[in-house]
Amino acid sequence: MTKWVSRLALGLVLVSMCLLLDAIKHRWYVLDPSSLHELAQAAIASSPDDTAGMIEHIVSNLTATYPSSTIALNTKSSEWVFNNAGGAMGAMYIIHASITEYLIIFGTPLGTEGHTGLHTADDYFNILVGEQWAFSPGQLEMERYPAGSVHHLPRGTAKQYKMHKGCFALEYARGWIPLMLPFGFADTLTSTLDIPTLYHTIRVTGREILRNLFIGKI
């Protein structure tokens, strides 16, 4: 009986700590969804029909706006890796990764569709090129997100989505990022078995999280 009481007490303490951390996680956010949406629109305007130019505009603006003592950003824009998740496949360039935020460029010139996943973070898909479609169970008409728009997926919700040929987006998530990683790794472990891609994904993500922790960015 004493053993079970101790386990219950420990469980209650852990749950209380998780609830407390979840209530204050906003204190560690540096990036802002509205500002990122404006940045995506500015990138489209500055480099129409030039995805590489848009990415360069986004990265240069972020590095000029946010000091390296506040947030660590990955400026290696050639550091792309495949991403298979929820049945969809594309490639991503990780601009930022920390415990509570990530910012990536994600897309494919071929087109893809799949499940968004059910996440512990809010996700903002800023469409740079092409178009994204989405729908939730019960919807009889699709949601359409053209270039310049943003698709917000609140945490705890899921949809089917489709990115058409040549679609790329600036994707921002805020919440508990490590809890999203199993979704990002599951297709590799159960389907593609692309171990080199898994290695590079873990290497880059882990490196960027550590770089941010070293400057106090959670």
Phi, psi and chi 1 to 4 in degrees:
 res  aa     phi    psi   chi1   chi2   chi3   chi4
   1 MET       -  -44.2  176.5   65.4   83.7      -
   2 THR   -60.8  -39.3  -57.1      -      -      -
   3 LYS   -62.3  -43.4 -177.7 -174.0  -65.4 -175.1
   4 TRP   -70.6  -34.7  -77.1  106.7      -      -
   5 VAL   -64.1  -41.2  169.9      -      -      -
   6 SER   -63.8  -42.2  -61.2      -      -      -
   7 ARG   -65.0  -40.4  -70.3  176.0  177.8  175.1
   8 LEU   -64.1  -42.6  178.6   59.8      -      -
   9 ALA   -63.7  -42.1      -      -      -      -
  10 LEU   -63.2  -41.8  178.6   59.8      -      -
  11 GLY   -61.5  -41.8      -      -      -      -
  12 LEU   -65.4  -37.5  -70.2  174.2      -      -
  13 VAL   -64.6  -44.2  169.7      -      -      -
  14 LEU   -63.6  -43.6  -69.5  174.6      -      -
  15 VAL   -63.2  -41.6  169.2      -      -      -
  16 SER   -62.5  -40.6  -61.5      -      -      -
  17 MET   -65.3  -41.2  -71.7  179.8   61.3      -
  18 CYS   -64.1  -42.6  -70.5      -      -      -
  19 LEU   -64.5  -38.7  -68.9  174.2      -      -
  20 LEU   -66.0  -46.8  174.4   61.4      -      -
  21 LEU   -62.5  -38.6  -70.3  172.1      -      -
  22 ASP   -65.4  -33.9 -167.5   59.9      -      -
  23 ALA   -72.4  -24.4      -      -      -      -
  24 ILE  -111.7    4.9   64.0  172.7      -      -
  25 LYS   -60.6  -24.8   66.7 -178.1 -178.1  -61.0
  26 HIS   -61.6  -20.7   62.7  -83.1      -      -
  27 ARG   -65.5  -21.2  -60.8 -179.6 -177.1  179.2
  28 TRP  -100.0    1.9  -58.4  -50.8      -      -
  29 TYR   -75.5  137.0  -63.8  154.0      -      -
  30 VAL  -112.8  -42.6  173.8      -      -      -
  31 LEU   -81.2  159.7  -58.1  171.8      -      -
  32 ASP  -130.9  129.0  174.4   68.2      -      -
  33 PRO   -57.3  -42.2  -23.5   33.5      -      -
  34 SER   -66.4  -43.2  -62.2      -      -      -
  35 SER   -64.8  -38.6  -62.2      -      -      -
  36 LEU   -67.4  -36.3  -70.0  173.4      -      -
  37 HIS   -64.2  -42.8 -174.6 -153.5      -      -
  38 GLU   -63.4  -39.0  -67.9  174.2    1.3      -
  39 LEU   -64.4  -42.3  176.2   57.7      -      -
  40 ALA   -61.4  -42.8      -      -      -      -
  41 GLN   -65.1  -39.0  -67.8  178.3  -39.8      -
  42 ALA   -65.5  -37.1      -      -      -      -
  43 ALA   -65.3  -39.9      -      -      -      -
  44 ILE   -63.7  -42.4  -65.3  169.6      -      -
  45 ALA   -68.2  -35.1      -      -      -      -
  46 SER   -79.7  -26.2   68.5      -      -      -
  47 SER  -137.6   63.4  -57.9      -      -      -
  48 PRO   -61.3  137.0   21.6  -31.8      -      -
  49 ASP    60.9   24.9  -57.8  -42.1      -      -
  50 ASP  -137.7   89.2 -179.4    5.6      -      -
  51 THR   -61.5  -41.4  -52.6      -      -      -
  52 ALA   -61.7  -39.5      -      -      -      -
  53 GLY   -64.9  -37.5      -      -      -      -
  54 MET   -63.2  -44.5  -65.5  178.2 -163.4      -
  55 ILE   -63.2  -43.1  -64.1  171.6      -      -
  56 GLU   -61.4  -41.5 -178.5  179.3   -4.9      -
  57 HIS   -61.9  -43.9  178.2   93.3      -      -
  58 ILE   -63.6  -48.9  -71.1  167.9      -      -
  59 VAL   -66.2  -44.3  174.8      -      -      -
  60 SER   -64.5  -36.7   62.0      -      -      -
  61 ASN   -67.4  -42.7 -178.5  -80.0      -      -
  62 LEU   -64.0  -43.3  -71.0  171.3      -      -
  63 THR   -67.9  -29.3   53.7      -      -      -
  64 ALA   -78.1  -28.0      -      -      -      -
  65 THR   -85.0  -41.4  -57.6      -      -      -
  66 TYR  -109.8  120.3  -61.0   98.8      -      -
  67 PRO   -65.4  149.4   22.1  -31.9      -      -
  68 SER   -66.5  -15.1   57.8      -      -      -
  69 SER   -80.5  -12.0   59.1      -      -      -
  70 THR  -100.8  -40.5  -58.9      -      -      -
  71 ILE  -152.1  138.2 -173.5  171.1      -      -
  72 ALA   -93.7  128.2      -      -      -      -
  73 LEU  -118.9  142.3  -59.1  169.4      -      -
  74 ASN   -91.9  109.8  177.5   21.7      -      -
  75 THR   -93.4    5.3   58.3      -      -      -
  76 LYS   -80.8   82.0  -59.4  175.2 -176.3  177.4
  77 SER   -70.4   -5.2   58.2      -      -      -
  78 SER   -92.3   -0.1   60.8      -      -      -
  79 GLU   -89.7   75.3 -161.6  170.1   47.6      -
  80 TRP  -101.1  147.4  -72.1   80.0      -      -
  81 VAL  -137.1  151.8  -67.7      -      -      -
  82 PHE   -63.9  152.8  -85.8  136.6      -      -
  83 ASN  -138.9  116.6  178.9 -104.6      -      -
  84 ASN  -113.1  118.4  -69.6   80.7      -      -
  85 ALA  -155.3  131.4      -      -      -      -
  86 GLY    63.0   24.4      -      -      -      -
  87 GLY    88.4  -10.3      -      -      -      -
  88 ALA   -95.2  152.2      -      -      -      -
  89 MET  -133.7  135.7 -179.2  175.5 -177.4      -
  90 GLY  -160.3 -159.9      -      -      -      -
  91 ALA  -131.3  153.5      -      -      -      -
  92 MET  -137.0  149.9   65.5  177.4  177.0      -
  93 TYR  -118.7  115.6  155.8   41.3      -      -
  94 ILE   -84.0  109.1  -59.3  172.0      -      -
  95 ILE   -83.3  -39.0  -60.0  173.7      -      -
  96 HIS  -149.2  141.6  170.0   75.6      -      -
  97 ALA  -147.5  126.9      -      -      -      -
  98 SER  -143.5 -175.6   61.0      -      -      -
  99 ILE   -64.9  -33.0  -60.4  -62.7      -      -
 100 THR  -115.0   -4.4   57.9      -      -      -
 101 GLU  -146.5  149.0  -64.5  177.6  -76.0      -
 102 TYR  -143.5  153.1   80.9   63.1      -      -
 103 LEU  -139.0  122.0 -175.7   68.3      -      -
 104 ILE  -137.0  160.5   66.9  173.0      -      -
 105 ILE   -99.2  125.0  -57.5  -69.1      -      -
 106 PHE  -130.3  141.1  174.3   79.7      -      -
 107 GLY   170.9 -174.6      -      -      -      -
 108 THR  -158.5  140.6  167.7      -      -      -
 109 PRO   -76.1   -8.1   25.8  -33.0      -      -
 110 LEU   -98.5  -27.5  -54.5 -179.2      -      -
 111 GLY    97.5  150.4      -      -      -      -
 112 THR  -163.4  164.2 -170.0      -      -      -
 113 GLU  -152.1  158.8   70.4  174.9  -61.2      -
 114 GLY   175.9 -159.5      -      -      -      -
 115 HIS   -96.3  136.0 -167.6  -70.5      -      -
 116 THR   -68.3  -25.0   60.4      -      -      -
 117 GLY    90.6  160.7      -      -      -      -
 118 LEU  -112.9  110.7 -168.3   67.5      -      -
 119 HIS  -117.8  163.0  -60.1  -60.5      -      -
 120 THR   -96.1   21.1   54.2      -      -      -
 121 ALA  -139.6  152.5      -      -      -      -
 122 ASP   -78.8  138.1  -77.2   87.9      -      -
 123 ASP  -120.4  132.5 -167.8   89.5      -      -
 124 TYR  -121.6  114.4  -59.6   82.7      -      -
 125 PHE  -101.9  102.9 -125.0   80.9      -      -
 126 ASN   -91.9  108.2  -64.1  -84.4      -      -
 127 ILE   -75.1  123.5  -50.9  -58.9      -      -
 128 LEU   -96.2  -44.3  -60.8  172.4      -      -
 129 VAL  -138.8  142.9 -175.3      -      -      -
 130 GLY    81.5 -152.4      -      -      -      -
 131 GLU  -149.1  145.2 -170.7  167.5  -81.5      -
 132 GLN  -118.1  139.0 -175.0 -171.8   70.4      -
 133 TRP  -114.9  152.7  -65.9   -6.8      -      -
 134 ALA  -153.4  159.9      -      -      -      -
 135 PHE  -159.8  153.3  107.4  106.9      -      -
 136 SER  -112.9  155.3  -60.1      -      -      -
 137 PRO   -53.6  131.7  -26.7   36.1      -      -
 138 GLY   100.7  -22.5      -      -      -      -
 139 GLN   -75.1  133.2  -74.7 -176.2  -50.9      -
 140 LEU  -100.6   -7.5  -59.4 -178.9      -      -
 141 GLU  -129.7  147.4  -64.8 -175.3    5.3      -
 142 MET   -80.0  156.8   65.9 -177.9  176.8      -
 143 GLU   -88.3  138.8  -57.1  167.6   15.1      -
 144 ARG  -121.2  128.9 -172.5 -172.1  -62.0  -94.3
 145 TYR  -125.5   99.4  -60.8   95.3      -      -
 146 PRO   -82.4  176.1   31.6  -35.4      -      -
 147 ALA   -57.6  135.1      -      -      -      -
 148 GLY    96.9  -12.1      -      -      -      -
 149 SER   -98.1  169.8   65.1      -      -      -
 150 VAL  -128.6  134.6   58.6      -      -      -
 151 HIS  -105.5  109.2  178.0 -166.5      -      -
 152 HIS   -95.4  122.5  175.1 -147.8      -      -
 153 LEU  -109.9  102.9 -175.7   71.9      -      -
 154 PRO   -62.6  150.4  -20.2   33.0      -      -
 155 ARG   -62.6  144.9   73.7  172.4 -174.4  168.1
 156 GLY    84.8    4.7      -      -      -      -
 157 THR  -119.3  158.2   61.4      -      -      -
 158 ALA  -141.6  150.5      -      -      -      -
 159 LYS  -144.1  164.9  -64.3 -179.9 -177.9  179.6
 160 GLN   -90.0  140.3  178.2 -171.3    4.6      -
 161 TYR  -138.4  159.1   76.4  100.3      -      -
 162 LYS  -140.0  130.9  179.6  176.8 -177.3  178.7
 163 MET  -109.2  123.3  -62.9  178.7   72.5      -
 164 HIS   -76.0  169.5  -71.6  -86.7      -      -
 165 LYS   -52.4  127.9 -175.3  172.0   79.3  170.7
 166 GLY    82.1   20.3      -      -      -      -
 167 CYS   -93.9  129.3 -176.1      -      -      -
 168 PHE  -134.2  149.0  -75.4   85.4      -      -
 169 ALA  -143.2  153.5      -      -      -      -
 170 LEU   -93.3  109.9  175.3   68.6      -      -
 171 GLU  -105.1  127.2 -177.6 -178.0   -1.8      -
 172 TYR  -123.4  131.1  169.6   59.7      -      -
 173 ALA  -126.2  140.1      -      -      -      -
 174 ARG  -133.6  127.6   49.9  164.1   43.6 -173.6
 175 GLY   152.9 -146.0      -      -      -      -
 176 TRP   -93.9   94.9  -62.4  113.6      -      -
 177 ILE   -66.7  -42.2  -55.9  -53.5      -      -
 178 PRO   -56.3  -30.6  -29.5   38.4      -      -
 179 LEU   -73.2  -10.7  -63.9  179.8      -      -
 180 MET   -86.3  -19.2  -59.9  177.2   70.9      -
 181 LEU   -63.1  -38.1  -63.4 -179.6      -      -
 182 PRO   -56.6  -37.3  -28.8   37.4      -      -
 183 PHE   -62.3  -39.4  171.7   75.1      -      -
 184 GLY   -72.2  -21.7      -      -      -      -
 185 PHE   -99.5  -18.8  -62.0  156.0      -      -
 186 ALA   -60.1  -43.8      -      -      -      -
 187 ASP   -63.8  -35.2  -82.1   17.9      -      -
 188 THR   -65.3  -42.3  -61.2      -      -      -
 189 LEU   -76.5  -26.6  -61.5  174.3      -      -
 190 THR  -109.5   -9.7   61.6      -      -      -
 191 SER  -137.3  -69.6  177.3      -      -      -
 192 THR   -73.2  -32.4   69.0      -      -      -
 193 LEU    54.8   31.6  -57.8 -179.1      -      -
 194 ASP   -84.0   79.2 -174.2   -7.1      -      -
 195 ILE   -64.6  -39.5  -57.4  -55.4      -      -
 196 PRO   -58.9  -40.4  -28.1   37.6      -      -
 197 THR   -66.4  -40.7  -70.6      -      -      -
 198 LEU   -60.1  -43.4  177.5   62.8      -      -
 199 TYR   -59.9  -48.8  164.1   73.5      -      -
 200 HIS   -67.7  -34.6  -72.0  -61.7      -      -
 201 THR   -63.6  -46.2  -58.8      -      -      -
 202 ILE   -66.1  -40.7  -66.1  173.7      -      -
 203 ARG   -61.9  -49.1  176.0 -178.3   62.4   82.6
 204 VAL   -69.9  -45.2  175.3      -      -      -
 205 THR   -61.9  -47.5  -56.9      -      -      -
 206 GLY   -62.3  -42.5      -      -      -      -
 207 ARG   -59.5  -45.4 -177.6 -166.9   70.3 -157.0
 208 GLU   -69.9  -37.5  -65.0  -54.3  -51.1      -
 209 ILE   -62.9  -42.7  -70.9  176.6      -      -
 210 LEU   -66.8  -41.5  -72.0  174.6      -      -
 211 ARG   -57.3  -39.0  -73.5 -179.1   64.0 -147.8
 212 ASN   -74.2  -39.1  -81.0  -79.9      -      -
 213 LEU   -61.6  -35.4  -75.2  175.1      -      -
 214 PHE   -65.3  -22.6  -72.5  152.2      -      -
 215 ILE  -105.3   10.4   60.0  172.6      -      -
 216 GLY    86.6   11.5      -      -      -      -
 217 LYS   -91.6  112.7  168.1   67.2  176.5   81.6
 218 ILE   -89.1      -  -63.2  176.6      -      -
